[in-house]
Amino acid sequence: MDKTKKKFSYSNFHLLIFVIASVPVTIYVLRAIQGKAYGDKLSILIGMAIFVVVQAFFQSRFYTLEKKDEMVQYNLARANRITLCAVLTVLFTAVFVNDYLIKGFICSDFCWITVMGAIALRSLLFMFFDAPSAKDTEEE
Amino acid sequence: MPELKTKLKEYRAKHDMKQGELADLVGVRRETIIRLEKGLYNPSLKLAMDIAKIFGVTVEELFFFE
């Protein structure tokens, strides 16, 4: 059974994670730019959750995830470190803005956008770090 | 500061082995072998020893500072 399964690379896996995490944020930002009330935000998050479940099912049924070797772990560690710094910067800035500039800046929207943004950033950074080797497909 | 260099490509060519074959033998992705050969990644001791074992050489013969 396993022999018939295709390999699913970590870069592709993180591309999916990036899409899943960034789509709700993008929709939110676009709606905010248009000046429309962001009414049904929960349905977008639920929609993405359904997408995750469907994707996980198809991935486990038809694909095997590439082995997680030490370079994947190294690249993930680099991505995690930068993401952590970014999240801490955003949080400290948000606390400052909330206390001195805009009262109520830290709300539920801010929290889920920060979390989704962090997940998207982590995957984006991983793809960036892993990209030079993934592009080099020439067999020597 | 001295840089870690490798003769991995030479030994692989000597053994007529492809990057993918070596990657499978030591349990890593082909991308990792590519980066090792280009000197873009420093391997763990375990990986260095596994590769050296495949080629029947010591780690010092395969990886060295220059």
Backbone of each chain as ProteinMPNN parsed JSONL, in Angstrom:
{"seq_chain_A": "MDKTKKKFSYSNFHLLIFVIASVPVTIYVLRAIQGKAYGDKLSILIGMAIFVVVQAFFQSRFYTLEKKDEMVQYNLARANRITLCAVLTVLFTAVFVNDYLIKGFICSDFCWITVMGAIALRSLLFMFFDAPSAKDTEEE", "coords_chain_A": {"N_chain_A": [[0.838, -1.21, 0.0], [1.885, 1.225, 0.903], [3.812, 1.611, -1.017], [2.501, 2.523, -3.259], [1.859, 5.032, -2.621], [2.425, 8.503, -3.135], [5.295, 10.656, -2.675], [5.263, 13.341, -0.408], [6.478, 16.439, -0.221], [8.218, 18.367, 2.324], [8.315, 21.064, 1.787], [6.084, 21.45, 0.141], [4.131, 20.706, 1.968], [4.36, 22.737, 3.864], [3.687, 24.832, 2.258], [0.976, 24.398, 1.926], [0.142, 24.72, 4.597], [0.78, 27.39, 4.872], [-1.025, 28.566, 3.066], [-3.458, 27.81, 4.248], [-3.303, 29.193, 6.665], [-2.943, 31.854, 5.902], [-5.059, 32.643, 4.245], [-7.558, 33.265, 5.731], [-6.638, 35.566, 7.085], [-5.93, 37.253, 4.97], [-8.423, 37.607, 3.732], [-9.74, 38.947, 5.774], [-8.203, 41.318, 5.913], [-8.605, 42.376, 3.327], [-11.369, 42.811, 3.405], [-11.401, 44.734, 5.388], [-10.021, 46.825, 4.163], [-11.801, 47.456, 2.138], [-13.696, 48.544, 3.666], [-15.863, 47.238, 4.628], [-18.111, 45.69, 6.931], [-16.875, 43.175, 8.975], [-18.427, 40.576, 9.066], [-19.087, 37.654, 9.034], [-16.917, 36.136, 10.231], [-16.333, 33.817, 11.562], [-17.237, 31.747, 9.955], [-15.357, 31.674, 7.932], [-13.065, 30.816, 9.255], [-14.001, 28.321, 10.117], [-14.449, 27.184, 7.641], [-11.797, 26.995, 6.695], [-10.861, 25.207, 8.577], [-12.313, 22.915, 7.899], [-11.206, 22.481, 5.404], [-8.605, 21.831, 6.196], [-9.04, 19.361, 7.485], [-10.033, 17.789, 5.363], [-7.844, 17.916, 3.634], [-5.9, 16.686, 5.253], [-6.961, 14.121, 5.358], [-6.84, 13.275, 2.634], [-4.111, 13.471, 2.254], [-3.06, 11.579, 4.057], [-4.16, 9.34, 2.937], [-3.307, 9.11, 0.248], [-0.698, 10.017, 0.075], [2.714, 9.976, 1.314], [4.41, 11.585, 3.863], [7.433, 13.256, 3.357], [10.609, 12.127, 4.685], [11.652, 13.431, 7.835], [14.414, 14.911, 7.965], [17.667, 15.933, 9.357], [18.241, 18.447, 8.266], [15.785, 19.536, 7.674], [14.805, 19.831, 10.256], [16.66, 21.664, 11.194], [16.172, 23.875, 9.537], [13.527, 24.36, 10.281], [13.908, 25.05, 12.945], [15.289, 27.457, 12.657], [13.306, 28.978, 11.404], [11.367, 28.94, 13.429], [12.641, 30.406, 15.451], [12.868, 33.002, 14.375], [10.17, 33.537, 13.954], [9.19, 33.514, 16.577], [10.502, 35.764, 17.639], [9.303, 37.728, 16.042], [6.598, 37.494, 16.804], [6.755, 38.164, 19.535], [7.619, 40.819, 19.283], [5.404, 41.939, 17.972], [3.446, 41.553, 19.952], [4.417, 43.068, 22.169], [4.454, 45.597, 21.004], [1.746, 45.857, 20.474], [0.687, 45.911, 23.048], [1.728, 48.32, 23.938], [0.52, 50.103, 22.089], [-2.151, 49.606, 22.7], [-2.285, 50.523, 25.355], [-1.479, 53.227, 25.265], [-2.259, 54.512, 22.88], [-4.494, 53.457, 21.149], [-7.288, 52.495, 22.62], [-8.536, 49.288, 23.378], [-7.37, 47.978, 21.333], [-6.187, 45.484, 21.416], [-7.947, 42.825, 20.743], [-10.312, 40.124, 20.115], [-10.067, 39.636, 17.376], [-7.517, 40.622, 16.856], [-6.015, 38.73, 18.249], [-6.503, 36.188, 16.94], [-5.628, 36.806, 14.396], [-2.949, 37.342, 14.868], [-2.061, 34.817, 15.701], [-2.644, 33.211, 13.434], [-1.116, 34.585, 11.581], [1.436, 34.163, 12.597], [1.69, 31.402, 12.241], [1.56, 31.289, 9.454], [3.805, 32.831, 8.791], [5.882, 31.273, 9.851], [5.765, 28.991, 8.207], [6.239, 30.181, 5.748], [8.832, 31.177, 6.092], [10.171, 28.759, 6.473], [9.863, 27.605, 3.921], [11.315, 29.443, 2.474], [13.915, 29.103, 3.527], [14.35, 26.489, 2.814], [14.179, 26.512, 0.129], [16.444, 27.016, -1.762], [17.704, 24.522, -1.976], [15.645, 22.872, -2.742], [15.017, 23.826, -5.22], [17.185, 23.084, -6.661], [17.263, 20.735, -8.673], [18.811, 19.221, -10.215], [20.285, 16.211, -10.939], [23.3, 14.834, -9.913]], "CA_chain_A": [[0.0, 0.0, 0.0], [2.747, 2.398, 1.034], [4.597, 1.798, -2.235], [1.702, 3.232, -4.243], [1.689, 6.421, -2.178], [3.428, 9.455, -3.619], [5.97, 11.417, -1.625], [4.789, 14.71, -0.229], [7.651, 17.114, 0.343], [7.965, 19.296, 3.43], [8.058, 22.395, 1.216], [4.673, 21.468, -0.263], [3.34, 20.641, 3.194], [4.346, 24.067, 4.474], [2.943, 25.702, 1.347], [-0.427, 24.204, 2.306], [-0.058, 25.36, 5.902], [0.822, 28.836, 4.626], [-2.307, 28.951, 2.439], [-4.512, 27.64, 5.251], [-3.197, 30.235, 7.697], [-2.957, 33.229, 5.384], [-6.326, 32.992, 3.564], [-8.47, 34.037, 6.588], [-6.053, 36.888, 7.373], [-6.042, 38.045, 3.736], [-9.842, 37.979, 3.561], [-10.02, 39.965, 6.794], [-7.547, 42.583, 5.519], [-9.298, 42.892, 2.143], [-12.66, 43.341, 3.847], [-11.138, 45.958, 6.159], [-9.648, 47.873, 3.196], [-13.045, 47.852, 1.453], [-14.53, 49.241, 4.639], [-17.078, 46.474, 4.933], [-18.121, 45.064, 8.251], [-16.378, 41.801, 8.867], [-19.478, 39.885, 9.805], [-19.098, 36.213, 9.216], [-15.517, 35.697, 10.291], [-16.246, 32.448, 12.079], [-17.447, 30.797, 8.855], [-14.087, 31.563, 7.199], [-12.192, 29.951, 10.064], [-14.558, 26.969, 10.062], [-14.16, 26.734, 6.271], [-10.386, 26.602, 6.635], [-10.719, 23.999, 9.412], [-12.823, 21.801, 7.08], [-10.171, 22.28, 4.384], [-7.493, 21.137, 6.869], [-9.435, 17.974, 7.726], [-10.09, 17.132, 4.047], [-6.466, 17.808, 3.163], [-5.22, 15.68, 6.081], [-7.476, 12.82, 4.935], [-6.267, 12.919, 1.322], [-2.657, 13.313, 2.393], [-2.764, 10.293, 4.7], [-4.662, 8.247, 2.081], [-2.603, 8.991, -1.03], [0.687, 10.507, 0.113], [3.503, 9.829, 2.538], [5.214, 12.791, 4.082], [8.877, 13.058, 3.234], [11.244, 11.943, 5.995], [12.07, 14.686, 8.462], [15.839, 14.748, 8.285], [18.214, 16.977, 10.229], [18.213, 19.767, 7.64], [14.41, 20.025, 7.864], [14.725, 20.28, 11.648], [17.502, 22.852, 11.297], [15.439, 24.978, 8.902], [12.357, 24.653, 11.112], [14.388, 25.75, 14.142], [15.573, 28.842, 12.249], [12.009, 29.626, 11.166], [10.718, 29.11, 14.738], [13.327, 31.462, 16.19], [12.482, 34.294, 13.795], [8.729, 33.718, 14.204], [9.04, 33.855, 17.99], [10.919, 37.168, 17.785], [8.277, 38.553, 15.392], [5.38, 37.468, 17.634], [7.024, 38.958, 20.739], [7.64, 42.229, 18.876], [4.008, 42.342, 17.715], [2.716, 41.593, 21.219], [4.87, 44.212, 22.968], [3.972, 46.797, 20.304], [0.293, 45.904, 20.65], [0.434, 46.34, 24.437], [2.019, 49.759, 23.971], [-0.546, 50.786, 21.337], [-3.391, 49.443, 23.459], [-2.244, 51.305, 26.586], [-1.221, 54.657, 25.096], [-2.796, 55.114, 21.651], [-5.855, 53.032, 20.779], [-7.86, 51.603, 23.629], [-9.277, 48.186, 22.773], [-6.642, 47.483, 20.14], [-6.042, 44.025, 21.574], [-9.279, 42.226, 20.804], [-10.283, 38.732, 19.639], [-9.551, 39.65, 16.003], [-6.06, 40.779, 16.934], [-5.427, 37.466, 18.735], [-6.477, 35.124, 15.93], [-4.789, 37.241, 13.268], [-1.557, 37.152, 15.287], [-1.767, 33.378, 15.7], [-2.625, 32.762, 12.029], [0.036, 35.237, 10.957], [2.652, 33.481, 13.064], [1.747, 30.097, 11.565], [1.884, 31.558, 8.044], [5.191, 33.317, 8.726], [6.762, 30.133, 10.106], [5.806, 28.161, 7.005], [6.868, 30.971, 4.681], [10.279, 31.186, 6.363], [10.699, 27.416, 6.203], [9.961, 27.443, 2.461], [12.411, 30.305, 2.031], [15.189, 28.479, 3.896], [14.482, 25.197, 2.14], [14.014, 26.715, -1.32], [17.603, 26.851, -2.646], [17.991, 23.116, -2.234], [14.503, 22.265, -3.438], [15.053, 24.255, -6.625], [18.313, 22.438, -7.305], [16.777, 19.397, -8.944], [19.748, 18.565, -11.123], [20.941, 15.023, -10.361], [24.72, 14.745, -10.31]], "C_chain_A": [[0.87, 1.256, 0.0], [3.524, 2.69, -0.236], [3.845, 2.596, -3.29], [1.538, 4.703, -3.865], [2.803, 7.303, -2.72], [4.066, 10.173, -2.435], [5.458, 12.846, -1.601], [5.894, 15.48, 0.477], [7.257, 18.078, 1.457], [7.692, 20.705, 2.921], [6.598, 22.516, 0.792], [3.75, 21.462, 0.944], [3.234, 22.037, 3.818], [3.685, 25.099, 3.562], [1.445, 25.624, 1.669], [-0.743, 24.906, 3.622], [-0.112, 26.883, 5.733], [-0.513, 29.321, 4.042], [-3.429, 28.906, 3.468], [-4.496, 28.787, 6.269], [-3.382, 31.645, 7.135], [-4.276, 33.626, 4.724], [-7.29, 33.753, 4.485], [-7.957, 35.448, 6.88], [-6.208, 37.805, 6.161], [-7.477, 38.524, 3.52], [-10.213, 39.097, 4.543], [-9.469, 41.329, 6.372], [-8.264, 43.201, 4.324], [-10.643, 43.5, 2.517], [-12.482, 44.66, 4.59], [-10.795, 47.121, 5.229], [-10.897, 48.388, 2.477], [-13.99, 48.612, 2.385], [-15.805, 48.52, 5.002], [-16.971, 45.882, 6.341], [-17.71, 43.606, 8.098], [-17.298, 40.903, 9.672], [-19.211, 38.436, 10.101], [-17.681, 35.639, 9.284], [-15.38, 34.248, 10.743], [-16.38, 31.431, 10.947], [-16.167, 30.615, 8.031], [-13.142, 30.628, 7.952], [-12.679, 28.503, 10.046], [-14.296, 26.361, 8.684], [-12.727, 26.25, 6.132], [-10.148, 25.331, 7.459], [-11.197, 22.77, 8.638], [-11.787, 21.458, 5.999], [-8.99, 21.493, 4.963], [-7.817, 19.658, 7.041], [-9.447, 17.183, 6.412], [-8.672, 16.904, 3.511], [-5.709, 16.724, 3.927], [-5.657, 14.275, 5.681], [-6.829, 12.376, 3.623], [-4.762, 12.681, 1.41], [-2.315, 11.953, 3.016], [-3.158, 9.111, 3.815], [-3.763, 8.035, 0.855], [-1.131, 9.396, -1.0], [1.388, 10.081, 1.403], [4.374, 11.069, 2.665], [6.687, 12.415, 4.038], [9.509, 12.903, 4.624], [11.802, 13.27, 6.52], [13.53, 14.543, 8.862], [16.367, 15.955, 9.061], [18.207, 18.363, 9.596], [16.816, 20.393, 7.744], [14.277, 20.59, 9.279], [15.513, 21.575, 11.857], [16.772, 24.066, 10.71], [14.207, 25.369, 9.706], [12.761, 25.434, 12.356], [14.695, 27.216, 13.829], [14.271, 29.621, 12.061], [11.298, 29.903, 12.491], [11.313, 30.283, 15.5], [12.902, 32.849, 15.684], [11.011, 34.589, 14.074], [8.483, 34.144, 15.644], [9.403, 35.317, 18.233], [9.853, 38.103, 17.208], [7.019, 38.639, 16.254], [5.58, 38.307, 18.897], [7.031, 40.449, 20.431], [6.216, 42.745, 18.671], [3.254, 42.496, 19.033], [3.112, 42.811, 22.064], [4.398, 45.534, 22.335], [2.475, 46.979, 20.542], [-0.067, 46.371, 22.061], [0.658, 47.847, 24.562], [0.901, 50.553, 23.287], [-1.849, 50.762, 22.121], [-3.431, 50.363, 24.689], [-2.186, 52.813, 26.336], [-1.895, 55.292, 23.877], [-4.254, 54.738, 21.359], [-6.368, 52.045, 21.825], [-8.68, 50.509, 22.931], [-8.63, 47.638, 21.521], [-6.476, 45.97, 20.206], [-7.431, 43.429, 21.792], [-9.173, 40.796, 20.252], [-9.721, 38.643, 18.217], [-8.026, 39.739, 15.99], [-5.403, 39.444, 17.316], [-5.368, 36.414, 17.626], [-5.65, 35.516, 14.711], [-3.309, 37.055, 13.611], [-1.161, 35.675, 15.22], [-1.648, 32.859, 14.264], [-1.416, 33.336, 11.29], [1.335, 34.555, 11.334], [2.815, 32.125, 12.374], [2.157, 30.28, 10.099], [3.335, 31.974, 7.892], [6.182, 32.171, 8.907], [6.9, 29.265, 8.851], [6.495, 28.875, 5.849], [8.391, 30.972, 4.855], [10.899, 29.818, 6.091], [10.878, 27.203, 4.701], [11.118, 28.252, 1.909], [13.77, 29.651, 2.322], [15.426, 27.188, 3.116], [14.538, 25.344, 0.62], [15.28, 26.498, -2.151], [17.913, 25.392, -2.964], [16.854, 22.451, -3.021], [14.516, 22.614, -4.928], [16.128, 23.492, -7.399], [17.965, 20.976, -7.572], [17.733, 18.588, -9.814], [20.455, 17.393, -10.413], [22.37, 14.927, -10.865], [25.282, 13.372, -9.966]], "O_chain_A": [[0.651, 2.199, -0.761], [3.862, 3.839, -0.522], [4.458, 3.267, -4.121], [1.127, 5.52, -4.689], [3.967, 6.906, -2.76], [3.481, 10.288, -1.358], [5.249, 13.47, -2.641], [6.209, 15.206, 1.635], [6.119, 18.543, 1.526], [6.936, 21.457, 3.535], [5.949, 23.533, 1.04], [2.715, 22.128, 0.949], [2.158, 22.461, 4.242], [3.183, 26.119, 4.034], [0.744, 26.636, 1.685], [-1.756, 25.593, 3.749], [-0.924, 27.568, 6.355], [-1.056, 30.342, 4.463], [-4.245, 29.824, 3.559], [-5.546, 29.282, 6.677], [-3.913, 32.524, 7.813], [-4.588, 34.814, 4.644], [-7.806, 34.794, 4.079], [-8.732, 36.404, 6.92], [-6.567, 38.975, 6.296], [-7.718, 39.681, 3.175], [-10.902, 40.054, 4.19], [-10.154, 42.349, 6.457], [-8.508, 44.407, 4.302], [-11.018, 44.561, 2.019], [-13.287, 45.581, 4.453], [-11.213, 48.256, 5.46], [-11.04, 49.586, 2.235], [-14.954, 49.236, 1.943], [-16.714, 49.094, 5.6], [-15.882, 45.619, 6.85], [-18.16, 42.909, 7.189], [-16.994, 40.521, 10.803], [-19.117, 38.026, 11.258], [-17.306, 34.771, 8.495], [-14.443, 33.546, 10.362], [-15.73, 30.386, 10.963], [-15.92, 29.534, 7.495], [-12.503, 29.761, 7.356], [-11.877, 27.572, 9.97], [-13.963, 25.181, 8.568], [-12.474, 25.212, 5.519], [-9.335, 24.486, 7.085], [-10.575, 21.71, 8.703], [-11.532, 20.286, 5.721], [-8.444, 20.604, 4.309], [-6.975, 18.799, 6.777], [-8.944, 16.061, 6.347], [-8.353, 15.83, 3.0], [-4.97, 15.938, 3.333], [-4.848, 13.348, 5.66], [-6.335, 11.255, 3.51], [-4.213, 11.81, 0.735], [-1.401, 11.264, 2.562], [-2.583, 8.027, 3.914], [-3.494, 6.896, 0.475], [-0.4, 9.14, -1.956], [0.753, 9.858, 2.434], [4.985, 11.529, 1.701], [7.119, 11.407, 4.598], [9.023, 13.463, 5.607], [12.335, 14.094, 5.777], [13.839, 14.105, 9.971], [15.617, 16.878, 9.382], [18.171, 19.362, 10.315], [16.675, 21.608, 7.882], [13.721, 21.668, 9.484], [15.09, 22.462, 12.599], [16.755, 25.142, 11.308], [13.872, 26.549, 9.81], [12.064, 26.357, 12.777], [14.403, 28.105, 14.629], [14.148, 30.766, 12.496], [10.697, 30.963, 12.666], [10.589, 31.062, 16.12], [12.615, 33.748, 16.475], [10.639, 35.72, 14.387], [7.667, 35.028, 15.906], [8.696, 36.025, 18.949], [9.534, 39.135, 17.799], [6.443, 39.714, 16.419], [4.694, 39.068, 19.29], [6.518, 41.253, 21.209], [5.862, 43.833, 19.126], [2.507, 43.458, 19.213], [2.25, 43.501, 22.609], [3.997, 46.463, 23.036], [1.996, 48.088, 20.779], [-1.013, 47.137, 22.244], [-0.118, 48.553, 25.205], [0.402, 51.539, 23.829], [-2.561, 51.763, 22.199], [-4.48, 50.914, 25.023], [-2.766, 53.592, 27.093], [-2.082, 56.509, 23.854], [-5.133, 55.6, 21.328], [-5.92, 50.9, 21.889], [-9.43, 50.793, 21.997], [-9.261, 46.924, 20.743], [-6.602, 45.268, 19.202], [-8.004, 43.519, 22.877], [-8.077, 40.319, 19.959], [-8.995, 37.705, 17.886], [-7.345, 39.044, 15.236], [-4.362, 39.079, 16.769], [-4.318, 35.816, 17.391], [-5.042, 34.661, 14.066], [-2.512, 36.661, 12.759], [-0.078, 35.328, 14.749], [-0.692, 32.165, 13.918], [-0.782, 32.656, 10.482], [2.227, 34.386, 10.502], [3.915, 31.744, 11.976], [2.984, 29.535, 9.573], [4.021, 31.526, 6.973], [7.195, 32.099, 8.211], [8.001, 28.857, 8.481], [7.232, 28.267, 5.073], [9.138, 30.793, 3.893], [12.002, 29.72, 5.554], [11.904, 26.689, 4.256], [11.816, 27.814, 0.994], [14.659, 29.646, 1.472], [16.564, 26.842, 2.8], [14.904, 24.404, -0.087], [15.196, 25.834, -3.185], [18.331, 25.063, -4.074], [17.089, 21.58, -3.858], [14.095, 21.826, -5.775], [16.016, 23.277, -8.606], [18.325, 20.09, -6.797], [17.488, 17.418, -10.107], [21.138, 17.588, -9.407], [22.626, 14.935, -12.069], [26.456, 13.104, -10.222]]}, "seq_chain_B": "MPELKTKLKEYRAKHDMKQGELADLVGVRRETIIRLEKGLYNPSLKLAMDIAKIFGVTVEELFFFE", "coords_chain_B": {"N_chain_B": [[38.279, 32.788, 10.032], [38.294, 29.267, 9.906], [36.766, 27.309, 7.298], [34.355, 24.674, 6.967], [35.031, 22.102, 4.811], [34.315, 19.704, 2.206], [34.909, 16.44, 0.768], [32.992, 15.067, -0.377], [31.632, 14.961, -2.858], [33.626, 14.072, -4.588], [34.195, 11.495, -3.558], [31.722, 10.341, -3.898], [31.487, 10.327, -6.646], [33.602, 8.634, -7.224], [32.641, 6.264, -6.244], [30.621, 5.905, -7.989], [27.99, 6.821, -7.459], [24.71, 8.094, -7.078], [23.253, 11.228, -5.967], [20.718, 10.862, -4.801], [20.764, 8.136, -4.218], [22.781, 7.957, -2.267], [21.585, 9.574, -0.355], [19.344, 8.022, 0.348], [20.657, 5.842, 1.481], [21.815, 6.897, 3.799], [19.65, 7.935, 5.034], [18.539, 10.529, 4.65], [17.211, 13.51, 2.995], [17.569, 14.157, -0.543], [18.145, 16.783, -0.988], [19.545, 17.539, 1.255], [22.008, 16.27, 0.899], [22.847, 17.618, -1.392], [23.197, 20.194, -0.362], [25.178, 19.688, 1.508], [27.327, 18.972, -0.138], [27.762, 21.359, -1.416], [28.719, 22.838, 0.6], [27.007, 24.29, 2.176], [25.81, 23.5, 4.426], [26.422, 22.27, 7.654], [27.03, 19.046, 8.678], [25.534, 16.832, 11.172], [27.327, 14.989, 13.708], [26.62, 12.329, 13.625], [25.497, 12.012, 11.054], [27.726, 12.662, 9.484], [29.432, 10.571, 10.204], [27.959, 8.377, 9.345], [27.964, 8.77, 6.564], [30.709, 8.673, 6.052], [31.173, 6.037, 6.734], [29.788, 4.683, 4.74], [31.431, 5.189, 2.528], [33.732, 4.064, 3.398], [35.767, 5.46, 4.679], [37.497, 7.749, 6.933], [35.939, 10.24, 9.039], [37.442, 12.549, 9.069], [38.789, 12.43, 6.663], [36.796, 12.895, 4.897], [35.476, 15.227, 5.675], [36.837, 18.381, 6.329], [38.718, 21.153, 7.712], [39.402, 24.299, 6.196]], "CA_chain_B": [[37.758, 31.547, 10.634], [38.323, 28.187, 8.903], [35.46, 26.8, 6.845], [34.263, 23.226, 6.815], [34.967, 21.675, 3.405], [34.056, 18.275, 2.078], [35.272, 15.752, -0.475], [31.845, 14.182, -0.581], [31.336, 14.828, -4.285], [34.685, 13.225, -5.172], [33.994, 10.107, -3.12], [30.483, 9.838, -4.502], [31.806, 10.06, -8.051], [34.49, 7.469, -7.221], [31.788, 5.084, -6.004], [29.565, 5.936, -9.006], [26.745, 6.845, -6.69], [23.932, 9.322, -7.281], [22.904, 11.912, -4.714], [19.528, 10.224, -4.246], [21.141, 6.827, -3.654], [23.483, 8.216, -1.012], [20.587, 10.098, 0.587], [18.558, 6.884, 0.837], [21.508, 5.001, 2.318], [22.05, 7.513, 5.118], [18.351, 8.317, 5.613], [18.214, 11.961, 4.587], [16.68, 13.911, 1.695], [18.617, 14.461, -1.517], [18.473, 18.205, -0.807], [20.566, 17.629, 2.315], [23.28, 15.881, 0.27], [23.213, 18.726, -2.283], [23.709, 21.301, 0.473], [26.453, 19.242, 2.099], [28.354, 19.037, -1.187], [28.038, 22.77, -1.721], [29.261, 23.474, 1.808], [26.01, 25.209, 2.731], [25.248, 22.935, 5.648], [27.344, 21.45, 8.44], [26.268, 17.871, 9.13], [25.707, 16.364, 12.547], [28.381, 13.974, 13.795], [26.034, 11.046, 13.211], [25.392, 11.992, 9.589], [29.089, 12.624, 8.946], [29.961, 9.216, 10.409], [27.192, 7.472, 8.473], [28.452, 8.945, 5.19], [32.089, 8.159, 6.023], [31.071, 4.566, 6.795], [29.355, 4.236, 3.408], [32.577, 5.256, 1.618], [34.862, 3.344, 3.991], [36.843, 6.394, 5.041], [37.246, 8.398, 8.221], [35.228, 11.522, 8.936], [38.444, 13.591, 8.768], [39.119, 12.375, 5.233], [35.634, 13.375, 4.151], [35.223, 16.623, 6.068], [38.051, 18.993, 6.88], [38.702, 22.62, 7.774], [40.365, 24.93, 5.285]], "C_chain_B": [[37.729, 30.427, 9.583], [36.929, 27.656, 8.576], [35.491, 25.287, 6.704], [34.092, 22.876, 5.338], [34.728, 20.17, 3.365], [34.534, 17.71, 0.727], [34.156, 14.781, -0.876], [31.574, 13.902, -2.066], [32.349, 13.89, -4.965], [34.459, 11.755, -4.829], [32.739, 9.503, -3.739], [30.718, 9.48, -5.96], [32.671, 8.795, -8.169], [33.679, 6.173, -7.051], [30.621, 4.997, -6.991], [28.162, 5.906, -8.367], [26.015, 8.164, -6.946], [23.57, 9.927, -5.921], [21.726, 11.248, -4.012], [19.846, 8.886, -3.591], [21.844, 7.001, -2.311], [22.505, 8.706, 0.065], [19.755, 8.962, 1.19], [19.372, 6.017, 1.804], [21.707, 5.573, 3.722], [20.773, 8.08, 5.748], [18.094, 9.814, 5.686], [17.621, 12.267, 3.208], [17.841, 14.222, 0.756], [19.081, 15.917, -1.38], [19.571, 18.393, 0.242], [21.947, 17.293, 1.753], [23.775, 17.016, -0.634], [23.839, 19.866, -1.474], [25.039, 20.946, 1.124], [27.58, 19.4, 1.086], [28.737, 20.474, -1.521], [28.605, 23.518, -0.515], [28.307, 24.461, 2.448], [25.444, 24.72, 4.053], [26.297, 22.078, 6.347], [26.588, 20.253, 9.013], [26.461, 17.589, 10.614], [26.808, 15.301, 12.528], [27.869, 12.627, 13.293], [25.973, 10.935, 11.686], [26.776, 11.902, 8.949], [29.665, 11.214, 9.062], [29.256, 8.196, 9.518], [27.712, 7.551, 7.033], [29.866, 8.373, 5.057], [32.095, 6.624, 5.994], [30.69, 3.987, 5.427], [30.563, 4.163, 2.461], [33.816, 4.548, 2.174], [36.05, 4.237, 4.29], [36.549, 6.984, 6.425], [36.529, 9.724, 7.985], [36.196, 12.627, 8.53], [38.835, 13.595, 7.297], [38.004, 13.01, 4.393], [35.342, 14.859, 4.417], [36.472, 17.189, 6.726], [37.909, 20.518, 6.88], [39.759, 23.204, 6.837], [40.397, 26.441, 5.53]], "O_chain_B": [[37.196, 30.62, 8.49], [36.051, 27.566, 9.434], [36.519, 24.699, 6.367], [33.13, 23.299, 4.696], [34.914, 19.464, 4.356], [34.557, 18.401, -0.292], [34.371, 13.818, -1.612], [31.324, 12.765, -2.467], [31.992, 13.046, -5.787], [34.523, 10.884, -5.697], [32.697, 8.316, -4.061], [30.219, 8.468, -6.453], [32.497, 7.994, -9.088], [33.998, 5.138, -7.637], [29.746, 4.141, -6.861], [27.306, 5.086, -8.701], [26.639, 9.222, -7.019], [23.577, 9.255, -4.889], [21.725, 11.089, -2.791], [19.283, 8.539, -2.553], [21.551, 6.296, -1.345], [22.585, 8.31, 1.228], [19.494, 8.945, 2.393], [18.852, 5.524, 2.805], [21.759, 4.834, 4.705], [20.804, 8.632, 6.847], [17.509, 10.311, 6.648], [17.54, 11.383, 2.355], [18.953, 14.511, 1.199], [20.244, 16.239, -1.622], [20.411, 19.286, 0.129], [22.935, 17.946, 2.087], [24.963, 17.339, -0.646], [24.868, 20.425, -1.853], [25.916, 21.797, 1.272], [28.656, 19.9, 1.414], [29.883, 20.765, -1.862], [28.931, 24.701, -0.612], [28.728, 25.362, 3.174], [24.693, 25.431, 4.72], [26.973, 21.266, 5.717], [25.617, 20.426, 9.749], [27.424, 18.047, 11.23], [27.171, 14.784, 11.472], [28.588, 11.883, 12.626], [26.343, 9.914, 11.106], [26.975, 11.157, 7.99], [30.308, 10.722, 8.134], [29.881, 7.269, 9.004], [27.879, 6.528, 6.369], [30.183, 7.684, 4.087], [32.916, 6.004, 5.318], [31.2, 2.946, 5.014], [30.706, 3.21, 1.695], [34.834, 4.448, 1.489], [37.202, 3.819, 4.169], [35.489, 6.744, 7.004], [36.52, 10.254, 6.874], [35.847, 13.522, 7.761], [39.174, 14.641, 6.745], [38.248, 13.58, 3.33], [35.01, 15.623, 3.511], [37.084, 16.545, 7.578], [37.096, 21.087, 6.152], [40.86, 22.669, 6.708], [41.144, 27.159, 4.865]]}, "name": "protein", "num_of_chains": 2, "seq": "MDKTKKKFSYSNFHLLIFVIASVPVTIYVLRAIQGKAYGDKLSILIGMAIFVVVQAFFQSRFYTLEKKDEMVQYNLARANRITLCAVLTVLFTAVFVNDYLIKGFICSDFCWITVMGAIALRSLLFMFFDAPSAKDTEEEMPELKTKLKEYRAKHDMKQGELADLVGVRRETIIRLEKGLYNPSLKLAMDIAKIFGVTVEELFFFE"}
